[in-house]
């Protein structure tokens, strides 16, 4: 007598059924896509809406000579001014001030790369940076008023794909808040500039010497970075360095 065996509906191999269902679904999708493309290909193309274009702002014909705008005068063309003698754009020595021994020439002088690099702690590294970053020239002047020394430098870079003047400014601004190398504070913004700032340094005192007060202003105008410094044995006000920076920017 054969045993009574009950076959459960779930005992059918599941993998084969799943494969058949998946193949049927794929076939349905492929067939539906093909039919859709076939129907779309038989339809006429749908015209695009008309483009709405107002009249062009420039004239169809060149303007007559008597109606054409006059070229920008050199006095208003900043590129013409900054491509000329950069020393002429330096602030003039104030009345009563004397020329410093380092810059005796009236109207400023050309500062060699190496000399400007010596103003920085890593002079050798800065000199290498200037030669690699397209430094074009540095115009500088310095004057003395009693015990106050004021130095102005216009640092111009060559035009190119890289913005070297803003890059130089960013590098200077990055360490100015540090107490060891910079002024030890965030400074104050120079109005009318993107990132220009001016700083007052903490007073430096050393036995046997008068106290030393310093201030610095940094800003960029086009391809020129201005670098202004003041040193004195008496306190320097924020207004002193700020006004000096604003006046120098106006000449650029």
C-alpha positions as CSV (number, residue, x, y, z in Angstrom):
1,X,0.0,0.0,0.0
2,X,1.5,3.3,-1.1
3,X,1.8,6.0,1.5
4,X,-0.7,8.9,1.2
5,X,1.4,11.9,0.1
6,X,0.0,15.4,0.1
7,X,1.7,17.8,-2.3
8,X,1.6,21.4,-1.0
9,X,1.2,24.2,-3.6
10,X,4.3,25.8,-2.2
11,X,6.5,22.8,-3.0
12,X,6.9,23.9,-6.6
13,X,10.4,25.2,-7.4
14,X,10.2,29.0,-6.8
15,X,13.2,30.1,-8.7
16,X,11.9,28.9,-12.1
17,X,8.5,30.6,-11.5
18,X,10.2,33.9,-10.6
19,X,12.4,33.8,-13.7
20,X,9.3,33.2,-15.9
21,X,7.5,36.2,-14.3
22,X,10.5,38.5,-14.7
23,X,10.9,37.5,-18.3
24,X,7.3,38.2,-19.0
25,X,7.5,41.6,-17.3
26,X,10.6,42.5,-19.3
27,X,8.9,41.4,-22.5
28,X,5.9,43.5,-21.7
29,X,8.0,46.6,-21.1
30,X,10.1,46.1,-24.2
31,X,7.0,45.5,-26.3
32,X,5.2,48.6,-24.9
33,X,8.2,50.8,-25.5
34,X,8.5,49.6,-29.1
35,X,4.8,50.2,-29.8
36,X,5.1,53.7,-28.3
37,X,8.0,54.6,-30.5
38,X,6.2,53.3,-33.5
39,X,3.1,55.4,-32.8
40,X,5.2,58.5,-32.1
41,X,7.1,58.1,-35.4
42,X,3.9,58.1,-37.4
43,X,2.8,61.5,-35.9
44,X,3.6,64.7,-37.7
45,X,6.3,66.8,-35.9
46,X,4.9,69.3,-33.4
47,X,6.0,72.9,-34.3
48,X,7.9,74.8,-31.7
49,X,6.4,78.0,-30.4
50,X,7.6,81.2,-32.0
51,X,10.5,82.9,-30.3
52,X,9.6,86.3,-28.9
53,X,12.6,88.6,-29.6
54,X,12.4,92.3,-29.0
55,X,14.3,94.7,-31.2
56,X,18.1,94.7,-30.8
57,X,19.5,97.4,-28.6
58,X,22.3,98.4,-30.9
59,X,21.7,100.3,-34.2
60,X,21.4,98.4,-37.5
61,X,23.8,100.9,-39.1
62,X,26.9,102.6,-37.6
63,X,26.3,105.9,-36.1
64,X,27.4,109.0,-37.9
65,X,30.7,110.5,-36.9
66,X,29.0,113.5,-35.3
67,X,26.7,111.3,-33.2
68,X,29.2,108.6,-32.1
69,X,30.2,108.9,-28.4
70,X,33.6,110.4,-27.7
71,X,36.3,108.1,-26.6
72,X,36.9,107.9,-22.8
73,X,39.4,110.6,-21.8
74,X,42.7,109.4,-20.4
75,X,41.8,111.2,-17.1
76,X,38.8,108.8,-16.7
77,X,40.5,105.7,-18.1
78,X,42.0,103.9,-15.2
79,X,44.0,101.5,-17.4
80,X,45.7,104.4,-19.2
81,X,46.6,106.0,-15.9
82,X,48.0,102.9,-14.3
83,X,49.9,101.8,-17.3
84,X,51.8,105.1,-17.3
85,X,54.3,106.3,-14.7
86,X,53.0,104.7,-11.5
87,X,54.9,107.1,-9.4
88,X,52.7,109.9,-10.4
89,X,49.8,108.2,-8.8
90,X,51.4,108.2,-5.3
91,X,50.1,110.7,-2.8
92,X,52.2,113.8,-2.7
93,X,54.3,114.6,0.3
94,X,52.3,116.7,2.7
95,X,53.2,120.3,3.3
96,X,55.9,120.6,5.9
97,X,57.0,117.0,5.6
98,X,60.5,116.1,4.7
99,X,61.7,113.4,2.4
100,X,63.1,110.3,4.1
101,X,66.8,109.4,3.4
102,X,65.6,106.2,1.7
103,X,63.3,108.0,-0.7
104,X,64.6,111.5,-1.3
105,X,63.1,112.0,-4.7
106,X,60.1,114.2,-5.0
107,X,57.1,112.2,-6.3
108,X,58.4,108.7,-5.3
109,X,60.8,106.2,-6.6
110,X,60.9,102.7,-8.1
111,X,61.5,100.1,-5.4
112,X,63.5,97.0,-6.3
113,X,61.8,93.6,-5.8
114,X,64.4,92.5,-3.2
115,X,63.9,95.7,-1.2
116,X,60.2,95.3,-1.0
117,X,60.6,91.6,-0.1
118,X,62.7,92.7,2.9
119,X,59.7,94.2,4.5
120,X,58.4,90.7,5.2
121,X,59.6,88.2,7.7
122,X,60.4,85.6,5.0
123,X,62.1,87.9,2.7
124,X,63.6,85.2,0.5
125,X,60.3,83.4,0.2
126,X,58.5,86.6,-0.7
127,X,61.1,87.5,-3.3
128,X,60.6,84.1,-4.9
129,X,56.8,84.6,-4.8
130,X,57.1,88.0,-6.5
131,X,59.2,86.6,-9.3
132,X,56.8,83.7,-9.9
133,X,53.6,85.7,-9.6
134,X,54.2,88.3,-12.2
135,X,55.2,91.3,-10.1
136,X,55.5,94.1,-12.6
137,X,56.9,97.0,-10.5
138,X,56.7,98.8,-7.1
139,X,56.4,102.6,-6.8
140,X,57.1,103.9,-3.3
141,X,57.5,107.1,-1.4
142,X,58.2,107.9,2.3
143,X,58.2,111.1,4.2
144,X,59.0,112.3,7.8
145,X,56.9,114.5,10.0
146,X,58.8,115.0,13.3
147,X,59.0,111.4,14.6
148,X,56.4,110.0,12.3
149,X,57.4,108.0,9.2
150,X,54.9,107.4,6.5
151,X,55.5,104.9,3.7
152,X,53.3,104.2,0.6
153,X,53.9,101.5,-1.9
154,X,51.9,100.7,-5.0
155,X,52.6,97.1,-5.9
156,X,51.5,96.4,-9.5
157,X,51.2,92.9,-11.0
158,X,51.2,91.9,-14.7
159,X,47.8,91.2,-16.3
160,X,47.0,87.5,-16.7
161,X,44.6,84.7,-16.0
162,X,45.5,84.8,-12.3
163,X,44.5,87.7,-10.1
164,X,47.9,88.2,-8.4
165,X,47.0,91.5,-6.8
166,X,44.0,90.1,-4.9
167,X,46.1,87.0,-4.1
168,X,48.9,89.1,-2.6
169,X,46.3,91.0,-0.6
170,X,44.7,87.8,0.7
171,X,48.1,86.5,1.9
172,X,48.7,89.7,3.8
173,X,45.3,89.8,5.4
174,X,45.6,86.2,6.4
175,X,48.4,86.8,9.0
176,X,47.5,90.3,10.1
177,X,45.2,89.1,13.0
178,X,48.1,87.1,14.4
179,X,50.0,88.7,17.3
180,X,53.4,87.4,16.4
181,X,53.7,88.5,12.8
182,X,50.7,90.8,12.3
183,X,48.8,93.4,14.2
184,X,47.1,91.0,16.5
185,X,43.6,92.1,15.6
186,X,41.0,91.9,12.8
187,X,41.4,95.6,11.8
188,X,38.7,97.7,10.3
189,X,37.3,97.7,6.7
190,X,38.1,100.4,4.2
191,X,34.8,101.6,2.8
192,X,34.5,101.3,-1.0
193,X,36.9,98.3,-1.2
194,X,36.0,94.6,-1.4
195,X,38.5,93.4,1.3
196,X,40.7,96.4,2.1
197,X,41.4,96.9,5.8
198,X,43.5,99.1,8.1
199,X,45.2,98.1,11.4
200,X,46.7,99.6,14.5
201,X,49.4,97.5,16.1
202,X,49.9,97.2,19.9
203,X,52.5,99.6,21.2
204,X,56.0,98.2,21.5
205,X,58.0,99.1,24.5
206,X,61.6,98.3,25.2
207,X,63.8,99.6,28.1
208,X,66.0,102.5,27.0
209,X,63.9,103.3,23.9
210,X,60.9,105.4,23.1
211,X,57.6,103.5,22.6
212,X,56.9,102.5,19.0
213,X,53.4,102.8,17.5
214,X,52.6,101.3,14.1
215,X,49.7,101.2,11.6
216,X,49.1,99.6,8.3
217,X,46.5,99.7,5.5
218,X,46.0,97.2,2.7
219,X,43.7,97.3,-0.3
220,X,43.5,96.4,-4.0
221,X,42.4,98.5,-7.0
222,X,42.6,96.6,-10.2
223,X,46.0,95.1,-10.7
224,X,47.5,97.2,-7.9
225,X,47.8,96.5,-4.2
226,X,48.4,99.5,-1.9
227,X,50.5,98.9,1.1
228,X,50.7,101.8,3.5
229,X,52.6,101.9,6.8
230,X,53.0,104.5,9.6
231,X,55.3,104.4,12.5
232,X,55.6,107.0,15.3
233,X,56.7,107.4,18.9
234,X,53.3,108.8,19.7
235,X,49.9,107.1,19.3
236,X,48.4,106.8,15.8
237,X,44.7,107.3,15.4
238,X,42.5,105.1,13.2
239,X,41.6,108.2,11.3
240,X,45.2,108.9,10.4
241,X,45.7,105.6,8.6
242,X,42.2,105.3,7.2
243,X,42.2,108.8,5.6
244,X,45.6,108.1,4.1
245,X,44.3,104.9,2.5
246,X,41.2,106.5,1.2
247,X,43.1,109.4,-0.4
248,X,45.5,107.0,-2.1
249,X,42.7,104.9,-3.4
250,X,41.1,108.0,-4.9
251,X,44.2,108.5,-7.1
252,X,43.8,105.0,-8.6
